Amino acid sequence: NPVLEPVDVEVLRTLFMIRYVDLVKGTVDNLVTLSLTQIDDDRVAIREQLTASLARLEKESLITRNGDHYQFLTNEERDITRKIKAVEITSSDENKELSGLIFKDLWRDRQKYRYPLNKTDYSIGRYLDGHTLDGRYQSQLRVEVVTPLDVEYVQLGEAGCIHKSGDNGGQVLIKLPDDKRFVDELRTLLKTDKFVRLSQADSEPSVRRILDDRGRENQQRRQHLRVRLEEMLLDADVYALGQKLDLNRSQLGT
């Protein structure tokens, strides 16, 4: 494979050796330790080299990544991984999954806000990248989350967010930090779910075993995404009624 470098082969061999060793997970930290040849080796330089190598191996479908864990793939697993990568998903699929993770999972499907001074409930309109969660456009309060999946994400700077939060009589606008790895993991989750669902019934026993493994890995992937998304929400920029709010992480957490 002309794309790969000699170090990539060494990393692949290492991942193969620990594939079935439960005590040694294929994390970057463990791979750095296994790559040391002398006690005073530069761990930072090794980590940088390993990170680049793992990216090449993953792109070539020789390994798979789930959160922080990398795993060597057999030939049959590699074929399925390539088929999963080729699965087509839509932006509405991405929006639906991410909306569910934020509004229903992390925010517990909260649809009303009780104002403590008058103990009155106000309905909340929930939006993600301009799309309403439940098809309801009429609400007393509006909360919109802007994610890196939004086509206007890059162009929507601080001034744009301030302006947008003042539209429609005012709303709360939450802009998540950019995280390419999160987006890649989300798409892998959706593609894997779709492929497993469509392929399970007509597969050979050996293939069904791999699909079952991919399904279990996807459950772990969804948990990793949930944890990372919670961190992204805590680090988000928040705007309301035409101004940027200065909130700390504890306030965002509530």
Secondary structure by P-SEA (a helix, b strand, c coil): cccccaaaaaaaaaaaaacccccccccaaaaaaaacccccccaaaaaaaaaaaaaaaaaaccccccccbbbbbcaaaaaaaaaaaaccccaaaaaaaaaaaccccccccccccccccccbbbbbbbbcccccccccccccbbbbbbcccccccccccaaaaaaaaacccbbbbbbbcccaaaaaaaaaaaaaaaaaaaccccccaaaaaaaaaaaaaaaaaaaaaaaaaaaaaaabbbbccccccccccccccc
